[in-house]
Amino acid sequence: MDTEISDRRPRGSGNPLVVFITSFSAAIVVAGGFGIIIQAFIIALANLMGFGSSLIWAASAANAFLVLWLFIWTFARSWHVERRLAAGLEVDEPKLSILANFRG
């Protein structure tokens, strides 16, 4: 017997500024934290193995690209989830495509 009451009223904030700030902040925290950890790993591994500066620059550029992609994806995903919650829908499965999160 299910005693839980199903409540289908909209959740989340409908204010676009609040949604933007929330999404932007989440993207900074996720991508920034990931980037700092990976960059520390790159520098530590380069110092431990004695790699040259050109390899550090190449790995740092790859890390920067990955962090930028993660930032944009996290922002898009957070924006998408907030829109679904405001519409009273359930959260769907995440997709790796950035554009898929901006579509309805």
Secondary structure, 3 states (H helix, E strand, C coil): CCCCCCCCCCCCCCCHHHHHHHHHHHHHHHHHHHHHHHHHHHHHHHHHHCCCHHHHHHHHHHHHHHHHHHHHHHHHHHHHHHHHHHCCCCCCCCCCCHHHHHCC
